[in-house]
Amino acid sequence: MTPRSEPTPVAEPQAGLSSPAPSRRRPLVVALAAAAVALAAWGVHAWRAAGTESTDDAQVEAEVVAIAPRIPGQVLRVAVKEDQAVKKGDLIVELDPADLAARVALAEADLDAAVAQASVVEASARGGLSSARAGVSASSAGLAGAAAQV
């Protein structure tokens, strides 16, 4: 007979030291990895969105004041940025001085024309006064001549 080798006994896991089977541990590892990824994604979103407001029903409370120029003209430069606070006397816009210069020249020309017209009227009035005086003198002479004939 041939000697038979006896099967070597497999060591039994000791109680309390056994590790769960890999098939039971895999869902736990997947769940923890998914939770870690979700937590990291939320952290990145919170970090990038820090300092911004988001709402569907927003109201802004601010002092809004309408402004208007004292003179019309083309805007060359806007000296403030959107939503910048300004105080009384601050420069807001710069207007093109060519429009104002043209208006001033036109006003000066109108003034010169009015002065010239006033001179003409005054000279006419003096001439009319001289004519009237001459007419009065002629009438006085005519009256004296008529009185002498009577």
Phi, psi and omega in degrees: 000150182265142180291136180261133177270140181274143180295140179284134181290141178276134182288131179282138177296141181282149182293135177088342181254003183283143176259148181296154180296148181303328181291334178275335183276332184302312179299325179294316179295317179297317180296318179293321178296318179296319178295320180295318179295317179297318179295320178294318179296318178296320179296317178296317179298315180296322181291318182287330183268003181297131178087001178249148178254144177217125180201157176264346185230072185256148174226137179252132179248116182203164175272118180247125184235130177282139178239151178215145179284155176282332179229148177282155177172170178279139179278125176272317187208140173260122189269357180238159177259164181299137180066018178277136177284136178233155179244168179300131179094349179290145176287127181252310178225156175246124182266154180291121182287346180297321179296316180294318179298320178295319179292321178295317179298320178295318179295320178295320178296319177297321179295315179300319179296321180292321178296317179297319180293323178295322178296318179297317181294319180295318179295320178296322180293320178295318178296321179293323178293319178296319178296320180294319178297319179295321178295320179295318180296318180294320179293322178296319179293321178295321179294318180294320179293321179292322180291328180288330180282338182280000000 
